[in-house]
Amino acid sequence: MRRARFPLFNNEEIPMTLPSPLRKSAVAMAVGVVLAAGIAACGGDDDAPPETGNAWMRPSIVARQAAAGTDAAKEAVANERARLLLAAMTLDQKMQQLTGAMPEVLPELPECYGARHVSGIKELDIPTFRITNGPVGLGQNDCVSTSVYDQVKAGTKSFTAAYTHPSSAKATALPSALGAAASFDPAVATAYGEVIGDEMNNLALHVFEAPGVNMARLPVLGRNFEYFGEDPYLTGVMGVAEVKAVQSKGLIGMPKHYLANEQETNRQKIQTNVDPQVLREIYMLPFEMTVRDGKAASVMCAYNYVNGVHSCENDELLNKVLRDDWGFTGYVQSDFFSIKSTASTLRNGLDHEMPIPQFWSKANLTKALAEGSITVAMIDKALERRYTQSFKWGIFDRPLKQTAIDFAGHGQRARAIGTDSAVLLQNNGALPIAADVAKLVVVGKATQVYAQQAVAGGAMVGQPMGAGGGSSDVVPTYTVAPVEGIKEALKGLGNTGAVVQLILVDDANASATIDGVAVSFAQALATAAAADAVVLMAGTISEEGADRATTADGSSLSSLAIPLAPGASAADGSSLDWYAPVSLTSPATASGTNGVKNSNTVAMIKAVMGATSTTGKSMVQKTALVLKDNAGVAMDPALVGTGGPAILEVWFPGQEDGNIVADLLFGKKNPSGKLPVTFPYAGRGFLDHVTAAQFPGEVSADGKTQTVTYSEQLHMGYRWYDANVSGQCAVVAGTNPCVAFPFGHGLSYTRFGVANASVTTAGGGYQVKARVSNIGATAGAEVVQVYLALPASASSVGAPQPPKRLVGFQKVQLAPAASQEVTITVDPNASNHPLSVWNQASRSWTVPAGQYTVYVGRSSAPKDLVQAGSFTR
């Protein structure tokens, strides 16, 4: 059969189909048999019948692993099995196993044309090793329709279609990871991971490329919805819970993208400069927590360069920090098409290239071996690390068999996660909407998805969910649109006579439609004024590939440098008005086919709020704004405060969008989330003050190198506002004038009080206590947050410390009039180093001398905090 060939980035051609498994050499087989016999002879049962088959798969060794009483003991047996396997492999087999395969129809699953796996070797009992993307469900999950393969063979499609085709095996499209973080509840992250783990086992997958634990340094970062926000401790707590949940299902979790991968703009080539102390205290911290506390089996290295060295060949990051300092025993996988070299990656700590044999092709590895730039021992070590984790989590011990997903049950779990993720930002009486409402209108933009469709990353008007092309695109079995969810909720409330209308307004705020019938904008406003309840929907869509930024015309994913367009601001994309008409899988530009547009959403909201109500309630009393956004919005001051609408943040709700929103609007569920990011006032945010060096990076004189520098150092997220870096953000009467809604903020349909805060010493650590009371008439949940101010001496170690850092939180469910004492432990030896700063000179964590002040409250805003006490070290 004629084989198609495709040129790759290093100018080597690789066959589209891999050769059949290579035969073992007689020498390797003999070594394996001798080693296996030696191990079996140690402590064996003389009366037991002789075991046959490959030594690493024999029942006795499988039973020993299963019986191991600790994680370390289990891993030790798994490592023994890995070494037995390696001893039986030929060099050719080892080289084939180092990388993902070219897209192929999977032998064990002939219904799948897969592009995210390592081909198995049947005679060695190595199963096909299957990988799925994440983090918001099983997107790009190694199984698209075999009809795509037919088109590839016919030459009408590139093999790359296998990575993004919407015929991908269906899964549950969960709410965004940022939403899960907004729950401030690790139990929600656990539920998230359990749904994912169950569906991975249903689809016979092995590796989950998530959670994403990069930081929301930039509100316009295209993948913020995949991450857990702007605080490293919150991110770490949620990441640990999700990793544990996934791995409890016998699977491999993969925290990503290691490291400092906080922008999509020019991500393949960007040079990221970050002070080592800042890396340790902010950007490494969630990874350290998932490794130390979550026992993550793998880590994904990133596209970008860190302090002059590429992430996937960075000895400092992969060996000195990850393995030597943190004790990581898992393996490191590359992000897709991310690595830049052959020998340097293998020498410096990378273990697995994905998705195809590019730099680690047989030809390249053979050449590097001949030159002496790598050794067989390095190849063995890389495989040993991955095989150890594969054996440990049972991947060799179960067949590749697909079973049916419980889509209905998982949809209900997604719905619960979504309602737990919602944040009530303000409420001037419009929420919850009365069950007996007679007329309700939903208002949105015709060019935007928010009021029309269920929203996920990359969602586009008129396109089914999962058609965007980014790595988080999940193809669900169903979606629930907003109006559909509202109508079903009203029926469930016994209100079958309510009228629900959908108003869609054009970008110019000149014309509209009401349930598809063309009207003027004035008529649309009159309809809203006559309604009993008005629900506005708006947001900020984003996706992998590009940030919400207006880049210079001509920018593309292959550009050497991607600057902002002349006159554009880094803050532009944080507005509800900014949108790209096509997709953000490639840069939005000032003009052209993906030229940035202005939806005039803010003006539309103001017009609705400015209408004269013709019912018994004012527009303020009956209007709610539902936000569905990537990671916070720069708020127009006119929308905030007593003259603005109720504002309910639901992030990207996923397939259950309409049901999630309706459950919250009608009070079936009481919103209890807290902001994992800061919402600034427009014109006063971090992005309004960044330099080109901070984002999107300065371009060198030759136009070939783009360098971004985290010069704000430790002042990222709420810490930037707390420290008044801009000089505009000095706190007045407990309120920061730059902040519309602070990190940690979130209201409820009930009211809470936090009192009797105290700090006591306990066993080398500290116990922070407070009494939480529900002083309203509705059951609900409150999150008690603990912040710590370090002594002044902390800033003498290196970078200036921010005024405070989050060091603990706990969510409490309370019935009306109920109270509960909450105890939050601050352990100086915990993986988040709550009392410590990183001393780069000594390469160690240091506890500064002086007084530490503890604050307890309901958000990071000074007005919401009380001083619980202090202690001296």
DRENKEMAR-209747 format. One record per residue (C-alpha): residue in three letters; x, y, z. Coordinates in steps of 0.02 Angstrom, whole numbers, plus 50000, padded with zeros to 5 digits. Example, Ala and Ser with C-alpha at 12.3 -4.5 7.8 and 13.67 -1.06 7.14 Angstrom:
ALA;50615;49775;50390
SER;50684;49947;50357
END
This chain:
MET;50000;50000;50000
ARG;50063;50173;49958
ARG;50099;50272;50116
ALA;50064;50458;50128
ARG;50203;50562;50205
PHE;50194;50730;50291
PRO;50334;50857;50315
LEU;50362;50903;50498
PHE;50437;51056;50579
ASN;50615;50988;50583
ASN;50608;50946;50398
GLU;50600;50759;50430
GLU;50464;50657;50346
ILE;50370;50527;50448
PRO;50252;50394;50380
MET;50070;50425;50416
THR;50052;50245;50477
LEU;50175;50169;50597
PRO;50262;50004;50555
SER;50201;49846;50640
PRO;50279;49813;50812
LEU;50465;49778;50803
ARG;50530;49607;50854
LYS;50631;49583;51012
SER;50812;49536;50989
ALA;50870;49370;51057
VAL;50992;49459;51173
ALA;50857;49571;51249
MET;50740;49422;51271
ALA;50875;49323;51358
VAL;50914;49467;51477
GLY;50730;49484;51520
VAL;50710;49297;51552
VAL;50864;49288;51663
LEU;50814;49443;51763
ALA;50636;49381;51782
ALA;50697;49210;51840
GLY;50811;49290;51968
ILE;50674;49397;52042
ALA;50549;49254;52042
ALA;50673;49143;52134
CYS;50682;49266;52279
GLY;50556;49220;52413
GLY;50450;49114;52296
ASP;50330;48978;52348
ASP;50407;48808;52306
ASP;50234;48730;52298
ALA;50159;48860;52181
PRO;50140;48811;51999
PRO;50265;48896;51884
GLU;50205;49060;51812
THR;50214;49092;51627
GLY;50206;49244;51517
ASN;50299;49408;51529
ALA;50375;49431;51701
TRP;50303;49606;51726
MET;50127;49538;51699
ARG;50131;49380;51804
PRO;49994;49363;51935
SER;50115;49360;52081
ILE;50190;49530;52044
VAL;50020;49605;52002
ALA;49956;49539;52169
ARG;50106;49610;52263
GLN;50072;49781;52189
ALA;49887;49771;52233
ALA;49929;49719;52412
ALA;50055;49859;52441
GLY;50001;49956;52594
THR;50068;50128;52550
ASP;50083;50236;52398
ALA;50273;50220;52404
ALA;50264;50031;52417
LYS;50143;50022;52272
GLU;50257;50130;52167
ALA;50408;50023;52213
VAL;50326;49866;52143
ALA;50270;49965;51990
ASN;50449;50020;51964
GLU;50508;49840;51978
ARG;50386;49793;51840
ALA;50445;49939;51734
ARG;50626;49882;51746
LEU;50579;49704;51701
LEU;50490;49768;51546
LEU;50634;49879;51494
ALA;50757;49735;51507
ALA;50655;49640;51377
MET;50643;49781;51250
THR;50748;49815;51098
LEU;50817;49987;51064
ASP;50697;50008;50918
GLN;50550;49968;51029
LYS;50609;50091;51160
MET;50625;50230;51031
GLN;50451;50195;50966
GLN;50381;50204;51142
LEU;50458;50374;51181
THR;50333;50469;51074
GLY;50153;50479;51022
ALA;50104;50391;50861
MET;50051;50465;50697
PRO;49860;50464;50685
GLU;49797;50289;50655
VAL;49647;50175;50679
LEU;49672;50096;50849
PRO;49692;49907;50841
GLU;49599;49880;51005
LEU;49464;50008;50961
PRO;49436;49999;50773
GLU;49295;50127;50784
CYS;49423;50259;50833
TYR;49540;50357;50721
GLY;49656;50416;50858
ALA;49791;50548;50869
ARG;49833;50556;51054
HIS;49915;50391;51098
VAL;50071;50285;51098
SER;50047;50127;50995
GLY;50052;49968;51098
ILE;50165;49817;51074
LYS;50060;49662;51093
GLU;50199;49534;51124
LEU;50263;49641;51268
ASP;50088;49665;51339
ILE;50107;49853;51315
PRO;49933;49923;51285
THR;49899;50071;51174
PHE;49929;50217;51293
ARG;49787;50340;51269
ILE;49783;50525;51315
THR;49643;50652;51323
ASN;49647;50839;51333
GLY;49562;50942;51467
PRO;49529;51028;51582
VAL;49341;51058;51562
GLY;49296;50882;51506
LEU;49363;50755;51383
GLY;49404;50864;51234
GLN;49513;50793;51095
ASN;49505;50619;51168
ASP;49597;50506;51044
CYS;49442;50453;50950
VAL;49367;50538;50798
SER;49264;50456;50661
THR;49355;50334;50550
SER;49278;50428;50403
VAL;49410;50561;50440
TYR;49543;50428;50412
ASP;49462;50386;50244
GLN;49477;50569;50194
VAL;49658;50575;50251
LYS;49698;50421;50146
ALA;49609;50501;49999
GLY;49715;50658;50018
THR;49565;50772;50050
LYS;49610;50805;50233
SER;49772;50828;50329
PHE;49809;50704;50468
THR;49798;50853;50586
ALA;49608;50842;50573
ALA;49619;50697;50694
TYR;49666;50819;50833
THR;49520;50939;50818
HIS;49380;50858;50719
PRO;49207;50883;50798
SER;49167;50698;50775
SER;49272;50672;50932
ALA;49198;50546;51053
LYS;49063;50631;51154
ALA;49084;50677;51337
THR;49009;50793;51467
ALA;49050;50977;51438
LEU;49079;51038;51615
PRO;49075;51217;51678
SER;49242;51306;51667
ALA;49381;51262;51788
LEU;49383;51444;51843
GLY;49202;51419;51895
ALA;49250;51268;51999
ALA;49381;51377;52083
ALA;49246;51507;52119
SER;49158;51378;52226
PHE;49304;51395;52350
ASP;49264;51214;52390
PRO;49386;51072;52354
ALA;49238;50953;52357
VAL;49180;51033;52195
ALA;49352;51003;52117
THR;49338;50823;52177
ALA;49168;50804;52093
TYR;49242;50882;51936
GLY;49383;50755;51935
GLU;49266;50610;51971
VAL;49156;50647;51821
ILE;49310;50660;51712
GLY;49388;50501;51783
ASP;49229;50400;51760
GLU;49212;50456;51579
MET;49396;50420;51545
ASN;49369;50242;51602
ASN;49210;50232;51498
LEU;49310;50285;51344
ALA;49463;50178;51387
LEU;49578;50327;51412
HIS;49729;50334;51526
VAL;49799;50510;51543
PHE;49708;50672;51581
GLU;49807;50823;51521
ALA;49749;50932;51667
PRO;49719;51017;51784
GLY;49783;51180;51716
VAL;49868;51270;51859
ASN;49939;51422;51773
MET;49892;51590;51846
ALA;49766;51719;51786
ARG;49902;51851;51781
LEU;49817;51932;51631
PRO;49627;51952;51633
VAL;49631;51933;51443
LEU;49729;51769;51443
GLY;49639;51655;51320
ARG;49645;51503;51433
ASN;49597;51581;51599
PHE;49436;51482;51597
GLU;49542;51323;51603
TYR;49636;51381;51758
PHE;49590;51420;51939
GLY;49615;51607;51953
GLU;49742;51732;52017
ASP;49791;51658;52185
PRO;49922;51519;52193
TYR;49857;51442;52354
LEU;49676;51430;52293
THR;49741;51359;52128
GLY;49845;51230;52219
VAL;49705;51174;52333
MET;49586;51148;52187
GLY;49721;51067;52081
VAL;49766;50943;52218
ALA;49584;50893;52240
GLU;49559;50866;52054
VAL;49720;50766;52032
LYS;49676;50653;52177
ALA;49501;50624;52109
VAL;49562;50580;51935
GLN;49700;50466;51997
SER;49582;50380;52119
LYS;49501;50308;51963
GLY;49663;50221;51912
LEU;49715;50358;51792
ILE;49858;50481;51770
GLY;49834;50665;51808
MET;49946;50794;51722
PRO;49958;50969;51796
LYS;50003;51094;51659
HIS;50083;51201;51586
TYR;50250;51201;51676
LEU;50301;51346;51684
ALA;50255;51532;51672
ASN;50137;51497;51527
GLU;50022;51644;51566
GLN;49987;51705;51390
GLU;49932;51630;51226
THR;50003;51772;51121
ASN;50154;51700;51029
ARG;50159;51558;51154
GLN;50271;51447;51047
LYS;50412;51573;51041
ILE;50388;51693;51186
GLN;50534;51720;51303
THR;50468;51736;51481
ASN;50578;51823;51611
VAL;50526;51798;51791
ASP;50625;51825;51950
PRO;50664;51655;52030
GLN;50585;51708;52194
VAL;50426;51759;52104
LEU;50423;51592;52015
ARG;50434;51499;52180
GLU;50307;51602;52277
ILE;50176;51623;52139
TYR;50194;51523;51979
MET;50277;51363;52043
LEU;50173;51351;52201
PRO;50019;51263;52127
PHE;50132;51139;52038
GLU;50226;51106;52199
MET;50062;51075;52291
THR;49996;50954;52159
VAL;50160;50859;52163
ARG;50184;50854;52352
ASP;50003;50839;52409
GLY;49917;50770;52253
LYS;50055;50645;52205
ALA;50031;50694;52024
ALA;50093;50554;51911
SER;50147;50671;51773
VAL;50177;50853;51728
MET;50166;50939;51559
CYS;50303;51059;51509
ALA;50254;51216;51413
TYR;50281;51302;51247
ASN;50372;51455;51312
TYR;50551;51488;51364
VAL;50584;51528;51547
ASN;50730;51641;51588
GLY;50816;51599;51425
VAL;50789;51410;51421
HIS;50644;51317;51342
SER;50524;51240;51468
CYS;50545;51063;51399
GLU;50735;51061;51408
ASN;50756;51163;51566
ASP;50868;51072;51689
GLU;50830;51198;51826
LEU;50642;51172;51811
LEU;50632;50987;51770
ASN;50773;50915;51873
LYS;50832;51035;52007
VAL;50659;51098;52058
LEU;50532;50967;52006
ARG;50632;50810;52050
ASP;50768;50863;52171
ASP;50673;50993;52274
TRP;50496;50924;52267
GLY;50533;50737;52254
PHE;50431;50712;52096
THR;50441;50530;52039
GLY;50323;50541;51891
TYR;50361;50583;51710
VAL;50363;50743;51608
GLN;50268;50753;51444
SER;50285;50891;51316
ASP;50142;51001;51264
PHE;50092;50960;51086
PHE;50227;51008;50959
SER;50313;51109;51095
ILE;50489;51039;51102
LYS;50631;51122;51007
SER;50774;50995;51008
THR;50818;50811;51021
ALA;50965;50789;51138
SER;50940;50937;51257
THR;50763;50885;51300
LEU;50808;50705;51341
ARG;50964;50756;51438
ASN;50874;50888;51541
GLY;50722;50795;51604
LEU;50588;50770;51470
ASP;50519;50593;51463
HIS;50385;50589;51329
GLU;50361;50684;51166
MET;50186;50716;51104
PRO;50097;50701;50988
ILE;50208;50622;50853
PRO;50389;50566;50829
GLN;50456;50736;50780
PHE;50618;50782;50869
TRP;50623;50611;50951
SER;50601;50516;50788
LYS;50702;50357;50765
ALA;50819;50445;50644
ASN;50852;50590;50761
LEU;50878;50479;50913
THR;50993;50361;50818
LYS;51097;50509;50760
ALA;51107;50580;50936
LEU;51160;50411;51005
ALA;51295;50395;50874
GLU;51359;50570;50916
GLY;51359;50532;51102
SER;51243;50677;51145
ILE;51121;50554;51224
THR;51137;50378;51293
VAL;51027;50224;51300
ALA;51024;50246;51489
MET;50936;50414;51463
ILE;50805;50330;51353
ASP;50782;50194;51483
LYS;50760;50321;51623
ALA;50627;50417;51526
LEU;50529;50259;51491
GLU;50553;50192;51667
ARG;50471;50346;51739
ARG;50319;50333;51626
TYR;50302;50144;51639
THR;50314;50153;51828
GLN;50163;50267;51834
SER;50070;50163;51706
PHE;50095;50005;51808
LYS;50057;50096;51970
TRP;49887;50155;51909
GLY;49838;49987;51832
ILE;49849;50038;51650
PHE;49939;49877;51600
ASP;49817;49771;51700
ARG;49651;49811;51618
PRO;49596;49789;51437
LEU;49551;49933;51323
LYS;49363;49918;51324
GLN;49237;50058;51303
THR;49076;50064;51402
ALA;48926;50180;51401
ILE;48940;50350;51485
ASP;48801;50400;51605
PHE;48766;50561;51512
ALA;48607;50599;51608
GLY;48688;50573;51778
HIS;48845;50668;51732
GLY;48739;50808;51662
GLN;48658;50825;51832
ARG;48830;50829;51915
ALA;48885;50963;51791
ARG;48728;51061;51836
ALA;48770;51051;52021
ILE;48950;51105;51990
GLY;48886;51252;51888
THR;48768;51315;52023
ASP;48905;51294;52155
SER;49019;51400;52044
ALA;48906;51551;52026
VAL;48949;51716;52111
LEU;48817;51846;52154
LEU;48912;52008;52133
GLN;48773;52129;52180
ASN;48586;52123;52205
ASN;48471;52273;52213
GLY;48313;52170;52235
ALA;48294;52089;52065
LEU;48347;51914;52121
PRO;48281;51787;52148
ILE;48143;51809;52020
ALA;47970;51770;52086
ALA;47900;51601;52037
ASP;47737;51680;51979
VAL;47820;51802;51858
ALA;47702;51838;51714
LYS;47820;51909;51582
LEU;48008;51886;51572
VAL;48125;51944;51435
VAL;48301;51882;51400
VAL;48409;52014;51314
GLY;48574;51990;51226
LYS;48672;52032;51071
ALA;48634;51951;50904
THR;48820;51931;50868
GLN;48855;51851;51038
VAL;48816;51679;51106
TYR;48772;51722;51285
ALA;48582;51740;51272
GLN;48564;51617;51128
GLN;48665;51460;51163
ALA;48748;51360;51298
VAL;48919;51437;51325
ALA;49088;51352;51332
GLY;49261;51408;51282
GLY;49267;51453;51097
ALA;49077;51454;51077
MET;49021;51541;50918
VAL;48847;51595;50862
GLY;48763;51460;50761
GLN;48900;51332;50790
PRO;48874;51176;50896
MET;48971;51161;51058
GLY;49139;51079;51025
ALA;49163;51155;50852
GLY;49285;51292;50905
GLY;49448;51198;50884
GLY;49535;51233;51050
SER;49599;51095;51163
SER;49456;51119;51285
ASP;49320;51093;51156
VAL;49209;50952;51220
VAL;49074;50876;51110
PRO;48921;50844;51221
THR;48766;50740;51184
TYR;48653;50889;51220
THR;48655;51071;51272
VAL;48526;51178;51362
ALA;48502;51353;51293
PRO;48458;51496;51413
VAL;48277;51521;51362
GLU;48248;51333;51362
GLY;48314;51320;51539
ILE;48208;51466;51600
LYS;48049;51396;51524
GLU;48080;51224;51600
ALA;48113;51302;51769
LEU;47950;51398;51763
LYS;47856;51239;51720
GLY;47938;51154;51868
LEU;47878;51297;51978
GLY;47700;51269;51917
ASN;47700;51427;51812
THR;47638;51369;51643
GLY;47566;51537;51590
ALA;47723;51643;51596
VAL;47779;51726;51435
VAL;47967;51715;51400
GLN;48036;51815;51255
LEU;48211;51826;51180
ILE;48270;51998;51124
LEU;48428;52006;51018
VAL;48504;52175;50980
ASP;48623;52222;50839
ASP;48798;52290;50872
ALA;48744;52469;50833
ASN;48600;52465;50957
ALA;48488;52520;50814
SER;48381;52367;50781
ALA;48331;52206;50864
THR;48225;52051;50852
ILE;48096;51986;50975
ASP;48079;51798;50956
GLY;48147;51819;50780
VAL;48031;51961;50727
ALA;48122;52119;50674
VAL;48090;52275;50780
SER;48177;52438;50817
PHE;48291;52454;50968
ALA;48164;52574;51043
GLN;48029;52440;51029
ALA;48145;52315;51112
LEU;48173;52436;51256
ALA;47986;52463;51274
THR;47960;52274;51283
ALA;48091;52262;51420
ALA;48011;52407;51513
ALA;47844;52317;51511
ALA;47913;52152;51573
ASP;47904;52093;51754
ALA;48083;52030;51747
VAL;48228;52070;51631
VAL;48378;51955;51614
LEU;48525;52029;51518
MET;48662;51910;51461
ALA;48839;51960;51413
GLY;49017;51898;51429
THR;49191;51874;51360
ILE;49222;51721;51252
SER;49399;51653;51240
GLU;49491;51497;51186
GLU;49661;51416;51170
GLY;49773;51493;51038
ALA;49759;51680;51067
ASP;49722;51805;51203
ARG;49580;51932;51200
ALA;49696;52060;51124
THR;49696;52166;50966
THR;49857;52119;50880
ALA;49944;52199;50731
ASP;49874;52159;50560
GLY;49963;52011;50484
SER;49985;51922;50650
SER;49964;51734;50642
LEU;50015;51582;50741
SER;50170;51567;50633
SER;50227;51747;50660
LEU;50396;51771;50742
ALA;50326;51914;50845
ILE;50147;51965;50885
PRO;50135;52144;50950
LEU;49976;52239;50990
ALA;49901;52342;50850
PRO;49949;52527;50848
GLY;49834;52619;50969
ALA;49771;52460;51050
SER;49776;52437;51238
ALA;49810;52277;51333
ALA;49649;52314;51428
ASP;49536;52316;51274
GLY;49493;52132;51283
SER;49433;52144;51463
SER;49279;52241;51405
LEU;49109;52165;51370
ASP;49113;52260;51205
TRP;49268;52177;51128
TYR;49245;52024;51020
ALA;49325;51928;50877
PRO;49199;51878;50743
VAL;49280;51713;50692
SER;49378;51618;50823
LEU;49515;51649;50948
THR;49612;51494;50899
SER;49716;51620;50802
PRO;49755;51803;50842
ALA;49622;51936;50823
THR;49687;52083;50724
ALA;49643;52265;50699
SER;49562;52225;50533
GLY;49544;52079;50412
THR;49444;51918;50421
ASN;49463;51909;50610
GLY;49462;52095;50638
VAL;49405;52149;50811
LYS;49226;52213;50828
ASN;49133;52319;50955
SER;48968;52245;51013
ASN;48919;52401;51111
THR;48854;52286;51247
VAL;48888;52408;51389
ALA;48789;52544;51301
MET;48645;52420;51276
ILE;48643;52377;51462
LYS;48643;52561;51508
ALA;48499;52593;51388
VAL;48397;52453;51466
MET;48433;52518;51641
GLY;48388;52694;51584
ALA;48218;52644;51515
THR;48063;52695;51609
SER;47979;52542;51682
THR;47794;52526;51647
THR;47765;52398;51784
GLY;47759;52418;51972
LYS;47947;52393;51989
SER;48089;52504;51932
MET;48216;52438;51806
VAL;48342;52419;51948
GLN;48220;52313;52048
LYS;48180;52195;51905
THR;48340;52182;51801
ALA;48479;52054;51819
LEU;48639;52045;51718
VAL;48706;51868;51695
LEU;48891;51867;51653
LYS;48970;51720;51563
ASP;49152;51763;51549
ASN;49329;51701;51538
ALA;49401;51777;51697
GLY;49324;51938;51754
VAL;49269;52098;51671
ALA;49325;52279;51683
MET;49164;52356;51748
ASP;49088;52520;51691
PRO;49053;52619;51852
ALA;48874;52650;51795
LEU;48836;52465;51815
VAL;48904;52451;51992
GLY;48810;52506;52146
THR;48631;52547;52190
GLY;48588;52607;52015
GLY;48649;52450;51928
PRO;48566;52283;51893
ALA;48586;52128;51999
ILE;48742;52044;51931
LEU;48762;51855;51931
GLU;48927;51782;51869
VAL;48913;51605;51801
TRP;49077;51595;51700
PHE;49064;51471;51554
PRO;48926;51354;51615
GLY;48951;51217;51483
GLN;48815;51104;51417
GLU;48694;51132;51564
ASP;48701;51322;51542
GLY;48513;51355;51533
ASN;48472;51244;51682
ILE;48614;51314;51788
VAL;48563;51494;51757
ALA;48378;51459;51786
ASP;48412;51366;51950
LEU;48501;51523;52012
LEU;48383;51654;51941
PHE;48230;51578;52026
GLY;48317;51536;52189
LYS;48310;51348;52171
LYS;48495;51361;52209
ASN;48571;51496;52318
PRO;48731;51567;52240
SER;48876;51544;52359
GLY;49033;51564;52253
LYS;49173;51689;52280
LEU;49277;51778;52150
PRO;49442;51690;52108
VAL;49492;51847;52011
THR;49477;52035;52036
PHE;49348;52137;51940
PRO;49423;52313;51919
TYR;49337;52470;51863
ALA;49366;52507;51679
GLY;49521;52614;51660
ARG;49591;52573;51832
GLY;49647;52393;51812
PHE;49816;52309;51802
LEU;49802;52299;51612
ASP;49776;52487;51601
HIS;49950;52511;51671
VAL;50056;52371;51597
THR;50202;52407;51483
ALA;50234;52318;51319
ALA;50368;52220;51411
GLN;50236;52153;51531
PHE;50115;52109;51390
PRO;50122;52053;51253
GLY;50313;52067;51262
GLU;50443;52180;51187
VAL;50501;52137;51012
SER;50688;52144;50978
ALA;50760;52261;50848
ASP;50777;52120;50721
GLY;50592;52075;50744
LYS;50632;51894;50785
THR;50624;51883;50975
GLN;50479;51934;51087
THR;50513;51943;51275
VAL;50385;51965;51413
THR;50444;52014;51587
TYR;50343;51991;51746
SER;50408;52155;51815
GLU;50260;52173;51934
GLN;50347;52030;52027
LEU;50240;51970;52174
HIS;50108;52104;52145
MET;49992;52002;52035
GLY;49803;51993;52045
TYR;49727;52063;52205
ARG;49902;52093;52272
TRP;49931;52226;52137
TYR;49776;52321;52194
ASP;49815;52298;52379
ALA;49990;52369;52355
ASN;49926;52521;52258
VAL;50059;52496;52126
SER;49975;52619;52007
GLY;49958;52756;52138
GLN;49770;52764;52102
CYS;49715;52628;52221
ALA;49736;52694;52398
VAL;49600;52620;52508
VAL;49463;52739;52565
ALA;49347;52684;52707
GLY;49393;52502;52678
THR;49361;52508;52491
ASN;49487;52508;52350
PRO;49433;52639;52220
CYS;49508;52534;52078
VAL;49408;52379;52121
ALA;49227;52351;52074
PHE;49219;52177;52152
PRO;49368;52110;52249
PHE;49449;51940;52249
GLY;49351;51827;52367
HIS;49191;51928;52353
GLY;49021;51847;52334
LEU;48847;51880;52402
SER;48700;51765;52434
TYR;48510;51764;52442
THR;48535;51761;52630
ARG;48651;51860;52745
PHE;48796;51802;52852
GLY;48894;51868;52998
VAL;49073;51822;53044
ALA;49124;51858;53224
ASN;49237;51804;53368
ALA;49392;51787;53259
SER;49547;51728;53351
VAL;49717;51649;53327
THR;49799;51522;53441
THR;49960;51422;53433
ALA;49935;51237;53407
GLY;50072;51106;53383
GLY;50195;51219;53295
GLY;50060;51294;53186
TYR;49914;51411;53211
GLN;49727;51387;53227
VAL;49618;51527;53162
LYS;49440;51521;53228
ALA;49282;51618;53190
ARG;49095;51597;53214
VAL;48989;51607;53057
SER;48803;51642;53072
ASN;48664;51639;52943
ILE;48563;51792;52991
GLY;48443;51782;52844
ALA;48290;51679;52804
THR;48365;51562;52674
ALA;48486;51416;52686
GLY;48653;51456;52607
ALA;48842;51442;52614
GLU;48979;51562;52666
VAL;49166;51551;52638
VAL;49277;51605;52782
GLN;49442;51669;52714
VAL;49607;51689;52807
TYR;49740;51811;52746
LEU;49913;51836;52819
ALA;50020;51994;52820
LEU;50205;51953;52833
PRO;50324;52056;52939
ALA;50418;52201;52860
SER;50578;52099;52862
ALA;50504;51984;52729
SER;50535;52113;52593
SER;50720;52122;52635
VAL;50746;51944;52572
GLY;50712;51992;52391
ALA;50558;52055;52300
PRO;50441;52171;52399
GLN;50301;52072;52479
PRO;50118;52119;52449
PRO;50012;52177;52595
LYS;49932;52005;52619
ARG;49916;51830;52549
LEU;49776;51701;52558
VAL;49828;51557;52672
GLY;49665;51467;52711
PHE;49478;51456;52679
GLN;49330;51349;52725
LYS;49153;51340;52657
VAL;49010;51321;52780
GLN;48831;51270;52739
LEU;48706;51345;52861
ALA;48518;51339;52885
PRO;48428;51502;52930
ALA;48474;51562;53105
ALA;48610;51429;53120
SER;48789;51461;53175
GLN;48950;51363;53167
GLU;49125;51388;53230
VAL;49254;51368;53094
THR;49435;51317;53127
ILE;49565;51342;52992
THR;49741;51279;53024
VAL;49892;51373;52958
ASP;50036;51250;52954
PRO;50208;51331;52927
ASN;50269;51167;52851
ALA;50128;51150;52724
SER;50167;51139;52540
ASN;50104;51316;52510
HIS;50236;51387;52630
PRO;50110;51507;52711
LEU;50237;51597;52822
SER;50387;51587;52708
VAL;50475;51682;52570
TRP;50597;51607;52446
ASN;50779;51652;52470
GLN;50862;51626;52302
ALA;51036;51653;52372
SER;51020;51502;52487
ARG;50893;51410;52376
SER;50780;51386;52525
TRP;50617;51442;52603
THR;50644;51566;52744
VAL;50525;51617;52884
PRO;50557;51803;52911
ALA;50576;51868;53088
GLY;50444;51984;53156
GLN;50257;52002;53182
TYR;50130;51911;53072
THR;49954;51981;53066
VAL;49805;51869;53032
TYR;49646;51932;52950
VAL;49481;51839;52937
GLY;49333;51885;52830
ARG;49221;51863;52681
SER;49330;51937;52542
SER;49501;52015;52518
ALA;49429;52191;52535
PRO;49483;52281;52695
LYS;49301;52318;52739
ASP;49263;52132;52738
LEU;49409;52083;52851
VAL;49439;52089;53037
GLN;49605;52067;53124
ALA;49598;51899;53211
GLY;49763;51921;53299
SER;49949;51912;53272
PHE;50100;51808;53317
THR;50287;51833;53316
ARG;50420;51721;53244
END
